[in-house]
Amino acid sequence: MQPIRVRLTIPDSVDPVVLTGPRDSLLRRIDAAFDSMVSVRGNQISIEGSAEVVEEVTAVFSRLITYAEAKRPLAVGDVDRIIGQINHGTPNTSRSSDDILLTDRGRVIRPKTKGQRRYVEAIRSHKITFCVGPAGTGKTYLAMAMAVAALKQHEVGRIVLVRPVVEAGESLGYLPGTLQEKLDPYVRPLYDALFDMLDAQRATTLIEQGTVEISPLAFMRGRTFNDSFVILDEAQNTTPEQMKMFLTRLGLSSTFVIAGDASQRDLLGESGLDSAREVLSHISEISFVDLEMSDIVRHSLVAKIVDAYAMAEAPSKRN
């Protein structure tokens, strides 16, 4: 198996010397415990080895960073204890239950609002989760984080990212370029989230290997997704027929997340997102989560923009 390389970015709040120890004593301890190559330059930690070993070493540094951010002094004994816990699968008691993923840049992704926590818990406990909310509430980003975490923990074998690609009356067939080039503008938000969580080289490799698959909704018919984490984004632009077709692709050991914003529809007629709630809300294995403006975690101005448009559109909806 070909080795992989991951680069972690040490947060600005952590002194790299705290993680490596005096004269690199902690770093040497980690290096000796795993069949890997670890180096620290500036605020970058480079880890090279098999996928399993890289995950273990990443977990070690994740806990060390957590300790350092809490201003806890680190000693060789702390490193040995953490390594022992990793090797024996002992739960990480220093990790918050809210934590979803440690990115390859050393940043922890976790829900920031009560609504987002409901969303994450729904994904963890249901095979199919619908999430509806305005822009900036983390619908797609948190789903992607959950998908990457599931892939890293070997809970699924691949991630499938799906979006409807017929918007505002435009069809793929009329756009220039290859299918991949046609898809790029539509799936760019999914790419952005993926590359924010994984090292660029690693993310590109996963896409090239097909471990992360980008697919238009129109190409879902006839497929079954087993051992997969599947995200359907911009679901408000699906028809009821498309939504039914997509949901019936669910296979064994898979999780589906469907995200959409009812206020940003580009298609006329009934939305598959709305019809799904009417038809499926009584099924206990399916969860519906609504995020509000209070769950917006982008720039504070985004919440004001969403609120202003909602107020401006309210009279026209009543008429």
TAFENUR-V991930 format. One record per residue. N is the residue number from 1. RES is the residue in three letters. PHI is phi in whole degrees, 0 to 359 (none if undefined). OMEGA is omega as a letter, one per 30 degrees, with the letter a starting at -180 (* if undefined). Layout:
n = <N/N>
res = <RES/RES>
phi = <PHI/PHI>
omega = <OMEGA/OMEGA>
This chain:
n = <1/2/3/4/5/6/7/8/9/10/11/12/13/14/15/16/17/18/19/20/21/22/23/24/25/26/27/28/29/30/31/32/33/34/35/36/37/38/39/40/41/42/43/44/45/46/47/48/49/50/51/52/53/54/55/56/57/58/59/60/61/62/63/64/65/66/67/68/69/70/71/72/73/74/75/76/77/78/79/80/81/82/83/84/85/86/87/88/89/90/91/92/93/94/95/96/97/98/99/100/101/102/103/104/105/106/107/108/109/110/111/112/113/114/115/116/117/118/119/120/121/122/123/124/125/126/127/128/129/130/131/132/133/134/135/136/137/138/139/140/141/142/143/144/145/146/147/148/149/150/151/152/153/154/155/156/157/158/159/160/161/162/163/164/165/166/167/168/169/170/171/172/173/174/175/176/177/178/179/180/181/182/183/184/185/186/187/188/189/190/191/192/193/194/195/196/197/198/199/200/201/202/203/204/205/206/207/208/209/210/211/212/213/214/215/216/217/218/219/220/221/222/223/224/225/226/227/228/229/230/231/232/233/234/235/236/237/238/239/240/241/242/243/244/245/246/247/248/249/250/251/252/253/254/255/256/257/258/259/260/261/262/263/264/265/266/267/268/269/270/271/272/273/274/275/276/277/278/279/280/281/282/283/284/285/286/287/288/289/290/291/292/293/294/295/296/297/298/299/300/301/302/303/304/305/306/307/308/309/310/311/312/313/314/315/316/317/318/319>
res = <MET/GLN/PRO/ILE/ARG/VAL/ARG/LEU/THR/ILE/PRO/ASP/SER/VAL/ASP/PRO/VAL/VAL/LEU/THR/GLY/PRO/ARG/ASP/SER/LEU/LEU/ARG/ARG/ILE/ASP/ALA/ALA/PHE/ASP/SER/MET/VAL/SER/VAL/ARG/GLY/ASN/GLN/ILE/SER/ILE/GLU/GLY/SER/ALA/GLU/VAL/VAL/GLU/GLU/VAL/THR/ALA/VAL/PHE/SER/ARG/LEU/ILE/THR/TYR/ALA/GLU/ALA/LYS/ARG/PRO/LEU/ALA/VAL/GLY/ASP/VAL/ASP/ARG/ILE/ILE/GLY/GLN/ILE/ASN/HIS/GLY/THR/PRO/ASN/THR/SER/ARG/SER/SER/ASP/ASP/ILE/LEU/LEU/THR/ASP/ARG/GLY/ARG/VAL/ILE/ARG/PRO/LYS/THR/LYS/GLY/GLN/ARG/ARG/TYR/VAL/GLU/ALA/ILE/ARG/SER/HIS/LYS/ILE/THR/PHE/CYS/VAL/GLY/PRO/ALA/GLY/THR/GLY/LYS/THR/TYR/LEU/ALA/MET/ALA/MET/ALA/VAL/ALA/ALA/LEU/LYS/GLN/HIS/GLU/VAL/GLY/ARG/ILE/VAL/LEU/VAL/ARG/PRO/VAL/VAL/GLU/ALA/GLY/GLU/SER/LEU/GLY/TYR/LEU/PRO/GLY/THR/LEU/GLN/GLU/LYS/LEU/ASP/PRO/TYR/VAL/ARG/PRO/LEU/TYR/ASP/ALA/LEU/PHE/ASP/MET/LEU/ASP/ALA/GLN/ARG/ALA/THR/THR/LEU/ILE/GLU/GLN/GLY/THR/VAL/GLU/ILE/SER/PRO/LEU/ALA/PHE/MET/ARG/GLY/ARG/THR/PHE/ASN/ASP/SER/PHE/VAL/ILE/LEU/ASP/GLU/ALA/GLN/ASN/THR/THR/PRO/GLU/GLN/MET/LYS/MET/PHE/LEU/THR/ARG/LEU/GLY/LEU/SER/SER/THR/PHE/VAL/ILE/ALA/GLY/ASP/ALA/SER/GLN/ARG/ASP/LEU/LEU/GLY/GLU/SER/GLY/LEU/ASP/SER/ALA/ARG/GLU/VAL/LEU/SER/HIS/ILE/SER/GLU/ILE/SER/PHE/VAL/ASP/LEU/GLU/MET/SER/ASP/ILE/VAL/ARG/HIS/SER/LEU/VAL/ALA/LYS/ILE/VAL/ASP/ALA/TYR/ALA/MET/ALA/GLU/ALA/PRO/SER/LYS/ARG/ASN>
phi = <none/289/294/242/233/233/244/259/256/287/303/299/282/243/282/306/296/297/283/274/84/301/53/61/296/289/297/296/296/294/299/284/275/231/277/211/246/237/219/234/229/63/257/249/253/255/235/230/168/292/302/295/293/300/297/293/294/300/296/298/294/301/290/297/295/299/299/296/294/274/63/273/293/247/227/302/299/296/296/298/294/296/299/297/294/295/294/256/70/289/303/276/287/274/272/289/294/282/298/257/203/263/289/293/260/83/258/272/259/211/296/249/228/297/297/296/295/299/298/297/295/296/296/293/248/228/286/229/232/259/229/239/184/289/300/89/269/85/304/283/296/291/297/295/298/296/294/296/298/296/292/296/271/61/280/224/262/199/242/240/251/235/216/292/242/249/230/52/81/264/245/304/297/264/268/286/98/287/301/297/293/291/285/310/298/282/262/304/299/290/300/302/295/298/286/283/260/241/305/305/295/293/298/298/297/297/292/295/281/86/293/248/246/254/217/287/302/298/262/279/302/88/262/228/253/258/51/224/250/247/243/257/259/54/292/295/263/258/272/304/294/294/296/300/300/296/297/278/275/300/246/287/55/236/234/247/234/241/239/196/233/299/275/236/275/246/247/274/90/290/272/296/292/290/294/297/296/295/274/248/297/273/272/293/283/247/246/240/240/251/259/245/298/292/264/291/242/282/308/304/294/299/300/294/294/300/295/296/293/299/291/292/274/303/300/295/289/290/278>
omega = <a/l/l/l/l/l/l/l/l/a/a/a/a/l/a/a/l/a/a/l/l/a/l/a/l/l/l/l/l/a/a/a/a/l/a/l/a/l/l/l/a/l/a/l/l/a/a/l/l/a/a/a/l/l/a/l/l/l/l/a/l/a/l/l/l/l/a/l/l/l/l/l/a/l/a/l/l/l/l/a/l/l/l/l/l/a/a/l/l/a/l/a/a/a/l/l/l/a/l/a/l/a/l/l/l/a/l/l/l/l/a/a/l/l/l/l/l/l/a/l/l/l/a/a/a/l/a/l/l/l/a/l/a/l/l/a/l/a/a/a/a/l/l/l/l/l/a/l/l/l/a/a/l/l/l/a/l/l/l/a/a/l/l/a/l/a/l/l/a/a/l/a/a/l/a/l/l/l/a/l/l/a/a/a/a/a/a/l/l/l/a/l/a/a/l/a/a/l/a/a/a/l/l/l/l/l/a/l/a/l/l/a/l/a/l/a/a/a/a/a/l/a/l/a/l/l/a/l/a/l/l/a/a/a/l/a/l/l/l/l/l/a/l/l/a/a/a/l/a/l/a/l/a/l/l/l/a/a/l/l/a/a/a/l/l/a/l/l/a/l/l/l/l/a/a/l/a/a/a/a/a/a/a/a/a/a/l/a/l/l/a/l/l/l/l/a/l/l/a/l/a/l/l/l/l/a/a/l/l/l/a/a/a/a/a/l/l/l/*>
